[in-house]
């Protein structure tokens, strides 16, 4: 098995066809501020093409992951209850 490659991306372009969705991930570090409404030109590092079935699975997985992350963030910000104290009668 080939080693897993890791790519950094801070920009993604999405292309849609009737049967597929293609993500093109790349890196873009502009020298000047982007112009609103102007497309950003970049050379994609990675292209991922998903079938409709794979896209549905990815959407469901991302939604579940988003829910989990939001719950974990809420748990970190909520005050933690003190543990219950038990008293024993003898």
KADAHU-V675393 format. One record per residue. N is the residue number from 1. PHI is phi as a letter, one per 20 degrees, with the letter a starting at -180 (* if undefined). Layout:
N,PHI
N,PHI
This chain:
1,*
2,f
3,f
4,f
5,e
6,d
7,c
8,e
9,b
10,c
11,b
12,c
13,d
14,d
15,c
16,d
17,c
18,f
19,d
20,b
21,c
22,d
23,d
24,d
25,d
26,b
27,c
28,b
29,c
30,f
31,e
32,c
33,f
34,f
35,e
36,g
37,n
38,e
39,f
40,e
41,e
42,b
43,e
44,f
45,e
46,b
47,c
48,c
49,d
50,d
51,f
52,f
53,f
54,f
55,f
56,f
57,f
58,f
59,f
60,f
61,f
62,f
63,f
64,f
65,f
66,f
67,f
68,f
69,f
70,f
71,f
72,f
73,f
74,f
75,f
76,f
77,e
78,f
79,f
80,e
81,f
82,f
83,f
84,f
85,e
86,d
87,d
88,d
89,d
90,d
